[in-house]
Amino acid sequence: MKLLRPDQARQRLGLGKSQFNQKIHDGSFPFRPIKISDDGRAVGYLESEVEDYIRTRIALRGEYVRRAVCTAKAEAE
């Protein structure tokens, strides 16, 4: 099990700092920070959860493409 610091998680997701922080704040991600330090200032994210999120987004992309192709075929007929 590996923890990613916020900058590492953000880079994996390909997001800017502001966008990453906004998505964490508004609950757009299915993962939550884990407190590393007692005062809660140092946090990390489970690498497996970040990777699962990326895999889900990739799978959704494939679904969007399939729907677009089906819609285009139906409109052409």
C-alpha angles and dihedrals in degrees: 000000000000132000121215119209114231094262091050093049091046092051092049089054093045094233133138119244095255094047092047092049092047092052091049091048096048095043097246092139122070090221131075132207119265117220110239098178129049093243091053095234094113112064138170139189127227108255090217092057093049091048091047089053091052092049090050091051090050091051091050090051089057090050092051090051092049091050092049092051092048091048092049092050092048092050091049092056 
